[in-house]
Every structure is written in C-alpha cells, then in structure tokens.
Amino acid sequence: MTREEVEDYLKANNASFYHMCCVKAKRSSDGAYDDLTRIGQEDAPWFCSQNNIYIAFLFAGPKRVATTADPSDKLTSIELYPYLEGCL
C-alpha cells in the first residue's frame, strides 16, 4: 500500500495520526517519515507523564535529502510502538 492509501483509510475512520521520523533508529537514512496512531496507554514510570501505545506504520521511499512524508511512499511493516512522553 502507499502512504496515501493508508492515510486515506485512517482519515475515513476518524483515526488521528501524525508523522514521526525514525521509529526504528537503523532506518533513519531511509528518508521517509513513519505514521503513528495512538491506540492506548499504560502506566508511566515516575519520571514520565505518559506511556502511550501506538500502531506504527513504517514506510520506505526514495532516498531524500530531508525526511519527508510523500504520498507515494510504500508501507513496509506495521508494529506496536510504546512511546514514553513527557519525561524529565
């Protein structure tokens, strides 16, 4: 699937999402943002205010100078992504 197809599906189902670079650190040179949509929350450690759980849609695209979200990027995998937020 393309990014456009994934994002159109999320929008049609009123699922909010945002772009994030490099869900997997080793992919930081791919040049494509990943999409995250929040599906839940777990207890956070004392030093963070939130421990959100996301579904991460990982995309690949042509090598670019800047990390961008292009509608033609191809979906390569879908993963659960726990993400600590509001940490000291």
HTML snippet that shows the backbone in 3Dmol.js (N, CA, C, O; Angstrom):
<script src="https://3Dmol.org/build/3Dmol-min.js"></script>
<div id="view" style="width:600px;height:400px;position:relative"></div>
<script>
const pdb = `
ATOM      1  N   MET A   1       0.852  -1.189   0.000  1.00  0.00           N
ATOM      2  CA  MET A   1       0.000   0.000   0.000  1.00  0.00           C
ATOM      3  C   MET A   1       0.889   1.240   0.000  1.00  0.00           C
ATOM      4  O   MET A   1       2.041   1.206   0.431  1.00  0.00           O
ATOM      5  N   THR A   2       0.327   2.314  -0.487  1.00  0.00           N
ATOM      6  CA  THR A   2       1.044   3.581  -0.442  1.00  0.00           C
ATOM      7  C   THR A   2       0.652   4.339   0.829  1.00  0.00           C
ATOM      8  O   THR A   2      -0.336   4.012   1.485  1.00  0.00           O
ATOM      9  N   ARG A   3       1.446   5.352   1.158  1.00  0.00           N
ATOM     10  CA  ARG A   3       1.124   6.217   2.298  1.00  0.00           C
ATOM     11  C   ARG A   3      -0.243   6.868   2.081  1.00  0.00           C
ATOM     12  O   ARG A   3      -1.043   6.964   3.012  1.00  0.00           O
ATOM     13  N   GLU A   4      -0.504   7.308   0.872  1.00  0.00           N
ATOM     14  CA  GLU A   4      -1.787   7.956   0.585  1.00  0.00           C
ATOM     15  C   GLU A   4      -2.954   7.029   0.898  1.00  0.00           C
ATOM     16  O   GLU A   4      -3.945   7.473   1.478  1.00  0.00           O
ATOM     17  N   GLU A   5      -2.864   5.754   0.532  1.00  0.00           N
ATOM     18  CA  GLU A   5      -3.938   4.798   0.806  1.00  0.00           C
ATOM     19  C   GLU A   5      -4.102   4.575   2.309  1.00  0.00           C
ATOM     20  O   GLU A   5      -5.226   4.527   2.809  1.00  0.00           O
ATOM     21  N   VAL A   6      -2.996   4.439   3.026  1.00  0.00           N
ATOM     22  CA  VAL A   6      -3.060   4.240   4.482  1.00  0.00           C
ATOM     23  C   VAL A   6      -3.672   5.451   5.150  1.00  0.00           C
ATOM     24  O   VAL A   6      -4.577   5.310   5.973  1.00  0.00           O
ATOM     25  N   GLU A   7      -3.197   6.641   4.812  1.00  0.00           N
ATOM     26  CA  GLU A   7      -3.692   7.856   5.456  1.00  0.00           C
ATOM     27  C   GLU A   7      -5.153   8.140   5.077  1.00  0.00           C
ATOM     28  O   GLU A   7      -5.917   8.640   5.903  1.00  0.00           O
ATOM     29  N   ASP A   8      -5.541   7.830   3.853  1.00  0.00           N
ATOM     30  CA  ASP A   8      -6.954   7.988   3.474  1.00  0.00           C
ATOM     31  C   ASP A   8      -7.837   7.063   4.311  1.00  0.00           C
ATOM     32  O   ASP A   8      -8.924   7.459   4.732  1.00  0.00           O
ATOM     33  N   TYR A   9      -7.377   5.837   4.553  1.00  0.00           N
ATOM     34  CA  TYR A   9      -8.131   4.888   5.373  1.00  0.00           C
ATOM     35  C   TYR A   9      -8.255   5.411   6.806  1.00  0.00           C
ATOM     36  O   TYR A   9      -9.341   5.384   7.385  1.00  0.00           O
ATOM     37  N   LEU A  10      -7.151   5.882   7.375  1.00  0.00           N
ATOM     38  CA  LEU A  10      -7.189   6.404   8.746  1.00  0.00           C
ATOM     39  C   LEU A  10      -8.134   7.597   8.843  1.00  0.00           C
ATOM     40  O   LEU A  10      -8.926   7.689   9.781  1.00  0.00           O
ATOM     41  N   LYS A  11      -8.054   8.501   7.884  1.00  0.00           N
ATOM     42  CA  LYS A  11      -8.947   9.674   7.879  1.00  0.00           C
ATOM     43  C   LYS A  11     -10.410   9.263   7.756  1.00  0.00           C
ATOM     44  O   LYS A  11     -11.269   9.812   8.445  1.00  0.00           O
ATOM     45  N   ALA A  12     -10.695   8.311   6.892  1.00  0.00           N
ATOM     46  CA  ALA A  12     -12.073   7.848   6.686  1.00  0.00           C
ATOM     47  C   ALA A  12     -12.654   7.224   7.943  1.00  0.00           C
ATOM     48  O   ALA A  12     -13.870   7.222   8.130  1.00  0.00           O
ATOM     49  N   ASN A  13     -11.783   6.688   8.816  1.00  0.00           N
ATOM     50  CA  ASN A  13     -12.226   6.055  10.057  1.00  0.00           C
ATOM     51  C   ASN A  13     -11.979   6.944  11.276  1.00  0.00           C
ATOM     52  O   ASN A  13     -11.961   6.467  12.411  1.00  0.00           O
ATOM     53  N   ASN A  14     -11.789   8.234  11.030  1.00  0.00           N
ATOM     54  CA  ASN A  14     -11.596   9.235  12.087  1.00  0.00           C
ATOM     55  C   ASN A  14     -10.486   8.863  13.068  1.00  0.00           C
ATOM     56  O   ASN A  14     -10.588   9.146  14.262  1.00  0.00           O
ATOM     57  N   ALA A  15      -9.433   8.233  12.565  1.00  0.00           N
ATOM     58  CA  ALA A  15      -8.280   7.887  13.401  1.00  0.00           C
ATOM     59  C   ALA A  15      -7.218   8.962  13.228  1.00  0.00           C
ATOM     60  O   ALA A  15      -6.709   9.173  12.128  1.00  0.00           O
ATOM     61  N   SER A  16      -6.890   9.636  14.318  1.00  0.00           N
ATOM     62  CA  SER A  16      -5.852  10.659  14.213  1.00  0.00           C
ATOM     63  C   SER A  16      -4.487   9.974  14.104  1.00  0.00           C
ATOM     64  O   SER A  16      -4.287   8.871  14.612  1.00  0.00           O
ATOM     65  N   PHE A  17      -3.569  10.643  13.440  1.00  0.00           N
ATOM     66  CA  PHE A  17      -2.219  10.118  13.267  1.00  0.00           C
ATOM     67  C   PHE A  17      -1.271  11.288  13.084  1.00  0.00           C
ATOM     68  O   PHE A  17      -1.694  12.407  12.791  1.00  0.00           O
ATOM     69  N   TYR A  18      -0.007  11.024  13.257  1.00  0.00           N
ATOM     70  CA  TYR A  18       0.998  12.041  12.959  1.00  0.00           C
ATOM     71  C   TYR A  18       2.243  11.367  12.414  1.00  0.00           C
ATOM     72  O   TYR A  18       2.448  10.164  12.572  1.00  0.00           O
ATOM     73  N   HIS A  19       3.069  12.181  11.767  1.00  0.00           N
ATOM     74  CA  HIS A  19       4.312  11.685  11.185  1.00  0.00           C
ATOM     75  C   HIS A  19       5.426  11.767  12.217  1.00  0.00           C
ATOM     76  O   HIS A  19       5.496  12.707  13.009  1.00  0.00           O
ATOM     77  N   MET A  20       6.288  10.770  12.192  1.00  0.00           N
ATOM     78  CA  MET A  20       7.442  10.755  13.090  1.00  0.00           C
ATOM     79  C   MET A  20       8.619  10.141  12.340  1.00  0.00           C
ATOM     80  O   MET A  20       8.476   9.149  11.624  1.00  0.00           O
ATOM     81  N   CYS A  21       9.734  10.730  12.515  1.00  0.00           N
ATOM     82  CA  CYS A  21      10.942  10.191  11.898  1.00  0.00           C
ATOM     83  C   CYS A  21      11.473   9.012  12.701  1.00  0.00           C
ATOM     84  O   CYS A  21      11.497   9.031  13.932  1.00  0.00           O
ATOM     85  N   CYS A  22      11.882   8.023  11.995  1.00  0.00           N
ATOM     86  CA  CYS A  22      12.802   7.028  12.528  1.00  0.00           C
ATOM     87  C   CYS A  22      12.265   6.188  13.682  1.00  0.00           C
ATOM     88  O   CYS A  22      12.922   6.086  14.718  1.00  0.00           O
ATOM     89  N   VAL A  23      11.101   5.592  13.532  1.00  0.00           N
ATOM     90  CA  VAL A  23      10.595   4.690  14.567  1.00  0.00           C
ATOM     91  C   VAL A  23      11.650   3.625  14.867  1.00  0.00           C
ATOM     92  O   VAL A  23      11.844   3.236  16.018  1.00  0.00           O
ATOM     93  N   LYS A  24      12.312   3.172  13.840  1.00  0.00           N
ATOM     94  CA  LYS A  24      13.437   2.256  14.022  1.00  0.00           C
ATOM     95  C   LYS A  24      14.706   3.038  13.706  1.00  0.00           C
ATOM     96  O   LYS A  24      14.877   3.503  12.579  1.00  0.00           O
ATOM     97  N   ALA A  25      15.591   3.191  14.675  1.00  0.00           N
ATOM     98  CA  ALA A  25      16.785   4.034  14.519  1.00  0.00           C
ATOM     99  C   ALA A  25      17.622   3.644  13.309  1.00  0.00           C
ATOM    100  O   ALA A  25      18.176   4.517  12.642  1.00  0.00           O
ATOM    101  N   LYS A  26      17.724   2.365  13.016  1.00  0.00           N
ATOM    102  CA  LYS A  26      18.569   1.944  11.898  1.00  0.00           C
ATOM    103  C   LYS A  26      18.007   2.387  10.553  1.00  0.00           C
ATOM    104  O   LYS A  26      18.704   2.318   9.540  1.00  0.00           O
ATOM    105  N   ARG A  27      16.753   2.841  10.528  1.00  0.00           N
ATOM    106  CA  ARG A  27      16.123   3.276   9.294  1.00  0.00           C
ATOM    107  C   ARG A  27      16.226   4.785   9.094  1.00  0.00           C
ATOM    108  O   ARG A  27      15.631   5.311   8.153  1.00  0.00           O
ATOM    109  N   SER A  28      16.956   5.495   9.942  1.00  0.00           N
ATOM    110  CA  SER A  28      16.963   6.959   9.894  1.00  0.00           C
ATOM    111  C   SER A  28      17.440   7.516   8.565  1.00  0.00           C
ATOM    112  O   SER A  28      17.163   8.675   8.254  1.00  0.00           O
ATOM    113  N   SER A  29      18.141   6.732   7.781  1.00  0.00           N
ATOM    114  CA  SER A  29      18.629   7.229   6.498  1.00  0.00           C
ATOM    115  C   SER A  29      17.679   6.918   5.350  1.00  0.00           C
ATOM    116  O   SER A  29      17.973   7.271   4.207  1.00  0.00           O
ATOM    117  N   ASP A  30      16.536   6.262   5.620  1.00  0.00           N
ATOM    118  CA  ASP A  30      15.602   5.895   4.559  1.00  0.00           C
ATOM    119  C   ASP A  30      14.966   7.110   3.885  1.00  0.00           C
ATOM    120  O   ASP A  30      14.615   7.052   2.707  1.00  0.00           O
ATOM    121  N   GLY A  31      14.816   8.197   4.619  1.00  0.00           N
ATOM    122  CA  GLY A  31      14.237   9.396   4.043  1.00  0.00           C
ATOM    123  C   GLY A  31      12.730   9.434   4.038  1.00  0.00           C
ATOM    124  O   GLY A  31      12.159  10.255   3.321  1.00  0.00           O
ATOM    125  N   ALA A  32      12.052   8.594   4.796  1.00  0.00           N
ATOM    126  CA  ALA A  32      10.588   8.605   4.825  1.00  0.00           C
ATOM    127  C   ALA A  32      10.102   8.624   6.270  1.00  0.00           C
ATOM    128  O   ALA A  32      10.586   7.864   7.109  1.00  0.00           O
ATOM    129  N   TYR A  33       9.146   9.497   6.549  1.00  0.00           N
ATOM    130  CA  TYR A  33       8.519   9.513   7.864  1.00  0.00           C
ATOM    131  C   TYR A  33       7.666   8.256   8.038  1.00  0.00           C
ATOM    132  O   TYR A  33       7.216   7.654   7.063  1.00  0.00           O
ATOM    133  N   ASP A  34       7.453   7.873   9.296  1.00  0.00           N
ATOM    134  CA  ASP A  34       6.517   6.812   9.644  1.00  0.00           C
ATOM    135  C   ASP A  34       5.260   7.487  10.189  1.00  0.00           C
ATOM    136  O   ASP A  34       5.323   8.628  10.647  1.00  0.00           O
ATOM    137  N   ASP A  35       4.116   6.796  10.144  1.00  0.00           N
ATOM    138  CA  ASP A  35       2.865   7.314  10.687  1.00  0.00           C
ATOM    139  C   ASP A  35       2.557   6.589  11.991  1.00  0.00           C
ATOM    140  O   ASP A  35       2.703   5.371  12.085  1.00  0.00           O
ATOM    141  N   LEU A  36       2.128   7.351  12.998  1.00  0.00           N
ATOM    142  CA  LEU A  36       1.741   6.778  14.286  1.00  0.00           C
ATOM    143  C   LEU A  36       0.298   7.129  14.592  1.00  0.00           C
ATOM    144  O   LEU A  36      -0.136   8.263  14.391  1.00  0.00           O
ATOM    145  N   THR A  37      -0.440   6.141  15.080  1.00  0.00           N
ATOM    146  CA  THR A  37      -1.790   6.389  15.574  1.00  0.00           C
ATOM    147  C   THR A  37      -1.906   5.751  16.963  1.00  0.00           C
ATOM    148  O   THR A  37      -1.581   4.579  17.152  1.00  0.00           O
ATOM    149  N   ARG A  38      -2.376   6.544  17.925  1.00  0.00           N
ATOM    150  CA  ARG A  38      -2.439   6.099  19.313  1.00  0.00           C
ATOM    151  C   ARG A  38      -3.611   5.148  19.519  1.00  0.00           C
ATOM    152  O   ARG A  38      -4.733   5.417  19.089  1.00  0.00           O
ATOM    153  N   ILE A  39      -3.323   4.012  20.197  1.00  0.00           N
ATOM    154  CA  ILE A  39      -4.385   3.034  20.455  1.00  0.00           C
ATOM    155  C   ILE A  39      -4.603   2.778  21.944  1.00  0.00           C
ATOM    156  O   ILE A  39      -5.571   2.116  22.320  1.00  0.00           O
ATOM    157  N   GLY A  40      -3.719   3.291  22.793  1.00  0.00           N
ATOM    158  CA  GLY A  40      -3.895   3.052  24.221  1.00  0.00           C
ATOM    159  C   GLY A  40      -2.814   3.693  25.049  1.00  0.00           C
ATOM    160  O   GLY A  40      -1.954   4.415  24.544  1.00  0.00           O
ATOM    161  N   GLN A  41      -2.878   3.408  26.357  1.00  0.00           N
ATOM    162  CA  GLN A  41      -1.926   3.983  27.299  1.00  0.00           C
ATOM    163  C   GLN A  41      -1.715   2.998  28.429  1.00  0.00           C
ATOM    164  O   GLN A  41      -2.652   2.330  28.865  1.00  0.00           O
ATOM    165  N   GLU A  42      -0.475   2.909  28.904  1.00  0.00           N
ATOM    166  CA  GLU A  42      -0.136   2.083  30.054  1.00  0.00           C
ATOM    167  C   GLU A  42       0.384   2.977  31.165  1.00  0.00           C
ATOM    168  O   GLU A  42       0.621   4.166  30.951  1.00  0.00           O
ATOM    169  N   ASP A  43       0.562   2.407  32.355  1.00  0.00           N
ATOM    170  CA  ASP A  43       1.120   3.169  33.465  1.00  0.00           C
ATOM    171  C   ASP A  43       2.513   3.652  33.100  1.00  0.00           C
ATOM    172  O   ASP A  43       3.324   2.908  32.550  1.00  0.00           O
ATOM    173  N   ALA A  44       2.773   4.912  33.418  1.00  0.00           N
ATOM    174  CA  ALA A  44       4.071   5.507  33.114  1.00  0.00           C
ATOM    175  C   ALA A  44       4.979   5.430  34.334  1.00  0.00           C
ATOM    176  O   ALA A  44       4.491   5.472  35.463  1.00  0.00           O
ATOM    177  N   PRO A  45       6.292   5.318  34.129  1.00  0.00           N
ATOM    178  CA  PRO A  45       7.218   5.378  35.253  1.00  0.00           C
ATOM    179  C   PRO A  45       7.176   6.784  35.872  1.00  0.00           C
ATOM    180  O   PRO A  45       6.683   7.722  35.245  1.00  0.00           O
ATOM    181  N   TRP A  46       7.686   6.928  37.085  1.00  0.00           N
ATOM    182  CA  TRP A  46       7.574   8.192  37.810  1.00  0.00           C
ATOM    183  C   TRP A  46       8.185   9.371  37.073  1.00  0.00           C
ATOM    184  O   TRP A  46       7.770  10.509  37.292  1.00  0.00           O
ATOM    185  N   PHE A  47       9.149   9.134  36.213  1.00  0.00           N
ATOM    186  CA  PHE A  47       9.857  10.227  35.543  1.00  0.00           C
ATOM    187  C   PHE A  47       9.227  10.634  34.206  1.00  0.00           C
ATOM    188  O   PHE A  47       9.764  11.500  33.515  1.00  0.00           O
ATOM    189  N   CYS A  48       8.109  10.028  33.837  1.00  0.00           N
ATOM    190  CA  CYS A  48       7.386  10.389  32.607  1.00  0.00           C
ATOM    191  C   CYS A  48       5.914  10.584  32.930  1.00  0.00           C
ATOM    192  O   CYS A  48       5.390   9.977  33.863  1.00  0.00           O
ATOM    193  N   SER A  49       5.255  11.429  32.161  1.00  0.00           N
ATOM    194  CA  SER A  49       3.832  11.668  32.418  1.00  0.00           C
ATOM    195  C   SER A  49       2.930  10.713  31.635  1.00  0.00           C
ATOM    196  O   SER A  49       1.780  10.501  32.020  1.00  0.00           O
ATOM    197  N   GLN A  50       3.440  10.128  30.527  1.00  0.00           N
ATOM    198  CA  GLN A  50       2.612   9.232  29.721  1.00  0.00           C
ATOM    199  C   GLN A  50       3.439   8.087  29.153  1.00  0.00           C
ATOM    200  O   GLN A  50       4.623   8.238  28.853  1.00  0.00           O
ATOM    201  N   ASN A  51       2.787   6.944  29.014  1.00  0.00           N
ATOM    202  CA  ASN A  51       3.365   5.800  28.310  1.00  0.00           C
ATOM    203  C   ASN A  51       2.311   5.368  27.287  1.00  0.00           C
ATOM    204  O   ASN A  51       1.514   4.461  27.529  1.00  0.00           O
ATOM    205  N   ASN A  52       2.336   6.038  26.155  1.00  0.00           N
ATOM    206  CA  ASN A  52       1.328   5.786  25.121  1.00  0.00           C
ATOM    207  C   ASN A  52       1.736   4.612  24.241  1.00  0.00           C
ATOM    208  O   ASN A  52       2.922   4.367  24.021  1.00  0.00           O
ATOM    209  N   ILE A  53       0.739   3.891  23.743  1.00  0.00           N
ATOM    210  CA  ILE A  53       0.962   2.771  22.826  1.00  0.00           C
ATOM    211  C   ILE A  53       0.396   3.178  21.469  1.00  0.00           C
ATOM    212  O   ILE A  53      -0.754   3.603  21.359  1.00  0.00           O
ATOM    213  N   TYR A  54       1.213   3.042  20.461  1.00  0.00           N
ATOM    214  CA  TYR A  54       0.844   3.424  19.106  1.00  0.00           C
ATOM    215  C   TYR A  54       0.924   2.226  18.173  1.00  0.00           C
ATOM    216  O   TYR A  54       1.622   1.251  18.449  1.00  0.00           O
ATOM    217  N   ILE A  55       0.206   2.316  17.077  1.00  0.00           N
ATOM    218  CA  ILE A  55       0.468   1.458  15.932  1.00  0.00           C
ATOM    219  C   ILE A  55       1.349   2.296  15.018  1.00  0.00           C
ATOM    220  O   ILE A  55       0.992   3.413  14.643  1.00  0.00           O
ATOM    221  N   ALA A  56       2.502   1.747  14.667  1.00  0.00           N
ATOM    222  CA  ALA A  56       3.431   2.444  13.784  1.00  0.00           C
ATOM    223  C   ALA A  56       3.349   1.834  12.397  1.00  0.00           C
ATOM    224  O   ALA A  56       3.538   0.631  12.220  1.00  0.00           O
ATOM    225  N   PHE A  57       3.066   2.670  11.429  1.00  0.00           N
ATOM    226  CA  PHE A  57       3.065   2.273  10.028  1.00  0.00           C
ATOM    227  C   PHE A  57       4.405   2.724   9.466  1.00  0.00           C
ATOM    228  O   PHE A  57       4.652   3.925   9.349  1.00  0.00           O
ATOM    229  N   LEU A  58       5.270   1.782   9.118  1.00  0.00           N
ATOM    230  CA  LEU A  58       6.604   2.104   8.637  1.00  0.00           C
ATOM    231  C   LEU A  58       6.624   2.135   7.119  1.00  0.00           C
ATOM    232  O   LEU A  58       6.133   1.222   6.455  1.00  0.00           O
ATOM    233  N   PHE A  59       7.196   3.196   6.588  1.00  0.00           N
ATOM    234  CA  PHE A  59       7.217   3.428   5.152  1.00  0.00           C
ATOM    235  C   PHE A  59       8.647   3.524   4.635  1.00  0.00           C
ATOM    236  O   PHE A  59       9.575   3.848   5.377  1.00  0.00           O
ATOM    237  N   ALA A  60       8.801   3.240   3.368  1.00  0.00           N
ATOM    238  CA  ALA A  60      10.069   3.430   2.668  1.00  0.00           C
ATOM    239  C   ALA A  60       9.783   4.215   1.402  1.00  0.00           C
ATOM    240  O   ALA A  60       8.733   4.062   0.778  1.00  0.00           O
ATOM    241  N   GLY A  61      10.718   5.039   1.044  1.00  0.00           N
ATOM    242  CA  GLY A  61      10.586   5.824  -0.177  1.00  0.00           C
ATOM    243  C   GLY A  61      11.953   6.035  -0.782  1.00  0.00           C
ATOM    244  O   GLY A  61      12.950   5.518  -0.278  1.00  0.00           O
ATOM    245  N   PRO A  62      12.001   6.782  -1.847  1.00  0.00           N
ATOM    246  CA  PRO A  62      13.295   7.053  -2.470  1.00  0.00           C
ATOM    247  C   PRO A  62      14.190   7.843  -1.530  1.00  0.00           C
ATOM    248  O   PRO A  62      13.703   8.593  -0.684  1.00  0.00           O
ATOM    249  N   LYS A  63      15.479   7.675  -1.676  1.00  0.00           N
ATOM    250  CA  LYS A  63      16.446   8.407  -0.842  1.00  0.00           C
ATOM    251  C   LYS A  63      16.227   9.902  -1.044  1.00  0.00           C
ATOM    252  O   LYS A  63      16.175  10.381  -2.177  1.00  0.00           O
ATOM    253  N   ARG A  64      16.098  10.637   0.063  1.00  0.00           N
ATOM    254  CA  ARG A  64      15.863  12.079   0.001  1.00  0.00           C
ATOM    255  C   ARG A  64      16.864  12.795   0.883  1.00  0.00           C
ATOM    256  O   ARG A  64      17.448  12.199   1.789  1.00  0.00           O
ATOM    257  N   VAL A  65      17.059  14.069   0.615  1.00  0.00           N
ATOM    258  CA  VAL A  65      17.954  14.877   1.445  1.00  0.00           C
ATOM    259  C   VAL A  65      17.305  15.119   2.802  1.00  0.00           C
ATOM    260  O   VAL A  65      17.955  14.963   3.835  1.00  0.00           O
ATOM    261  N   ALA A  66      16.025  15.501   2.810  1.00  0.00           N
ATOM    262  CA  ALA A  66      15.300  15.750   4.061  1.00  0.00           C
ATOM    263  C   ALA A  66      14.264  14.647   4.266  1.00  0.00           C
ATOM    264  O   ALA A  66      13.706  14.113   3.307  1.00  0.00           O
ATOM    265  N   THR A  67      14.020  14.319   5.529  1.00  0.00           N
ATOM    266  CA  THR A  67      12.989  13.332   5.844  1.00  0.00           C
ATOM    267  C   THR A  67      11.635  13.962   5.547  1.00  0.00           C
ATOM    268  O   THR A  67      11.321  15.042   6.048  1.00  0.00           O
ATOM    269  N   THR A  68      10.839  13.285   4.732  1.00  0.00           N
ATOM    270  CA  THR A  68       9.547  13.828   4.331  1.00  0.00           C
ATOM    271  C   THR A  68       8.503  12.723   4.290  1.00  0.00           C
ATOM    272  O   THR A  68       8.826  11.538   4.362  1.00  0.00           O
ATOM    273  N   ALA A  69       7.255  13.129   4.173  1.00  0.00           N
ATOM    274  CA  ALA A  69       6.142  12.193   4.021  1.00  0.00           C
ATOM    275  C   ALA A  69       5.584  12.384   2.624  1.00  0.00           C
ATOM    276  O   ALA A  69       4.865  13.349   2.364  1.00  0.00           O
ATOM    277  N   ASP A  70       5.907  11.488   1.744  1.00  0.00           N
ATOM    278  CA  ASP A  70       5.465  11.573   0.356  1.00  0.00           C
ATOM    279  C   ASP A  70       4.320  10.593   0.138  1.00  0.00           C
ATOM    280  O   ASP A  70       4.397   9.456   0.604  1.00  0.00           O
ATOM    281  N   PRO A  71       3.244  11.006  -0.568  1.00  0.00           N
ATOM    282  CA  PRO A  71       2.097  10.118  -0.776  1.00  0.00           C
ATOM    283  C   PRO A  71       2.447   8.796  -1.461  1.00  0.00           C
ATOM    284  O   PRO A  71       1.713   7.817  -1.320  1.00  0.00           O
ATOM    285  N   SER A  72       3.553   8.754  -2.197  1.00  0.00           N
ATOM    286  CA  SER A  72       3.914   7.534  -2.916  1.00  0.00           C
ATOM    287  C   SER A  72       4.789   6.581  -2.101  1.00  0.00           C
ATOM    288  O   SER A  72       5.112   5.496  -2.584  1.00  0.00           O
ATOM    289  N   ASP A  73       5.181   6.955  -0.879  1.00  0.00           N
ATOM    290  CA  ASP A  73       5.964   6.048  -0.031  1.00  0.00           C
ATOM    291  C   ASP A  73       5.219   4.736   0.137  1.00  0.00           C
ATOM    292  O   ASP A  73       3.989   4.723   0.188  1.00  0.00           O
ATOM    293  N   LYS A  74       5.942   3.642   0.224  1.00  0.00           N
ATOM    294  CA  LYS A  74       5.347   2.306   0.332  1.00  0.00           C
ATOM    295  C   LYS A  74       5.383   1.814   1.773  1.00  0.00           C
ATOM    296  O   LYS A  74       6.396   1.939   2.460  1.00  0.00           O
ATOM    297  N   LEU A  75       4.263   1.253   2.220  1.00  0.00           N
ATOM    298  CA  LEU A  75       4.164   0.651   3.541  1.00  0.00           C
ATOM    299  C   LEU A  75       5.025  -0.609   3.573  1.00  0.00           C
ATOM    300  O   LEU A  75       4.864  -1.490   2.728  1.00  0.00           O
ATOM    301  N   THR A  76       5.944  -0.703   4.548  1.00  0.00           N
ATOM    302  CA  THR A  76       6.822  -1.871   4.634  1.00  0.00           C
ATOM    303  C   THR A  76       6.485  -2.771   5.816  1.00  0.00           C
ATOM    304  O   THR A  76       6.696  -3.982   5.744  1.00  0.00           O
ATOM    305  N   SER A  77       5.958  -2.195   6.916  1.00  0.00           N
ATOM    306  CA  SER A  77       5.538  -3.023   8.047  1.00  0.00           C
ATOM    307  C   SER A  77       4.663  -2.222   8.991  1.00  0.00           C
ATOM    308  O   SER A  77       4.593  -0.995   8.920  1.00  0.00           O
ATOM    309  N   ILE A  78       3.993  -2.954   9.882  1.00  0.00           N
ATOM    310  CA  ILE A  78       3.132  -2.365  10.903  1.00  0.00           C
ATOM    311  C   ILE A  78       3.553  -2.978  12.232  1.00  0.00           C
ATOM    312  O   ILE A  78       3.666  -4.199  12.348  1.00  0.00           O
ATOM    313  N   GLU A  79       3.789  -2.127  13.242  1.00  0.00           N
ATOM    314  CA  GLU A  79       4.277  -2.614  14.533  1.00  0.00           C
ATOM    315  C   GLU A  79       3.598  -1.883  15.681  1.00  0.00           C
ATOM    316  O   GLU A  79       3.113  -0.764  15.514  1.00  0.00           O
ATOM    317  N   LEU A  80       3.566  -2.519  16.846  1.00  0.00           N
ATOM    318  CA  LEU A  80       3.188  -1.819  18.079  1.00  0.00           C
ATOM    319  C   LEU A  80       4.389  -1.005  18.520  1.00  0.00           C
ATOM    320  O   LEU A  80       5.528  -1.464  18.443  1.00  0.00           O
ATOM    321  N   TYR A  81       4.124   0.207  18.981  1.00  0.00           N
ATOM    322  CA  TYR A  81       5.220   1.116  19.339  1.00  0.00           C
ATOM    323  C   TYR A  81       4.904   1.810  20.663  1.00  0.00           C
ATOM    324  O   TYR A  81       4.172   2.800  20.676  1.00  0.00           O
ATOM    325  N   PRO A  82       5.451   1.302  21.789  1.00  0.00           N
ATOM    326  CA  PRO A  82       5.282   2.001  23.065  1.00  0.00           C
ATOM    327  C   PRO A  82       6.199   3.226  23.067  1.00  0.00           C
ATOM    328  O   PRO A  82       7.343   3.150  22.617  1.00  0.00           O
ATOM    329  N   TYR A  83       5.699   4.341  23.571  1.00  0.00           N
ATOM    330  CA  TYR A  83       6.465   5.591  23.492  1.00  0.00           C
ATOM    331  C   TYR A  83       6.259   6.398  24.766  1.00  0.00           C
ATOM    332  O   TYR A  83       5.156   6.876  25.031  1.00  0.00           O
ATOM    333  N   LEU A  84       7.311   6.549  25.550  1.00  0.00           N
ATOM    334  CA  LEU A  84       7.271   7.353  26.770  1.00  0.00           C
ATOM    335  C   LEU A  84       7.274   8.824  26.392  1.00  0.00           C
ATOM    336  O   LEU A  84       8.080   9.257  25.568  1.00  0.00           O
ATOM    337  N   GLU A  85       6.368   9.596  26.996  1.00  0.00           N
ATOM    338  CA  GLU A  85       6.269  11.015  26.678  1.00  0.00           C
ATOM    339  C   GLU A  85       6.212  11.836  27.960  1.00  0.00           C
ATOM    340  O   GLU A  85       5.828  11.340  29.019  1.00  0.00           O
ATOM    341  N   GLY A  86       6.597  13.087  27.842  1.00  0.00           N
ATOM    342  CA  GLY A  86       6.585  13.989  28.989  1.00  0.00           C
ATOM    343  C   GLY A  86       7.596  13.579  30.051  1.00  0.00           C
ATOM    344  O   GLY A  86       7.326  13.694  31.246  1.00  0.00           O
ATOM    345  N   CYS A  87       8.743  13.107  29.626  1.00  0.00           N
ATOM    346  CA  CYS A  87       9.763  12.637  30.568  1.00  0.00           C
ATOM    347  C   CYS A  87      10.683  13.768  30.995  1.00  0.00           C
ATOM    348  O   CYS A  87      10.896  14.730  30.256  1.00  0.00           O
ATOM    349  N   LEU A  88      11.222  13.636  32.195  1.00  0.00           N
ATOM    350  CA  LEU A  88      12.154  14.631  32.733  1.00  0.00           C
ATOM    351  C   LEU A  88      13.443  14.615  31.968  1.00  0.00           C
ATOM    352  O   LEU A  88      14.353  15.386  32.276  1.00  0.00           O
TER     353      LEU A  88
END
`;
const viewer = $3Dmol.createViewer("view");
viewer.addModel(pdb, "pdb");
viewer.setStyle({}, {cartoon: {color: "spectrum"}});
viewer.zoomTo();
viewer.render();
</script>
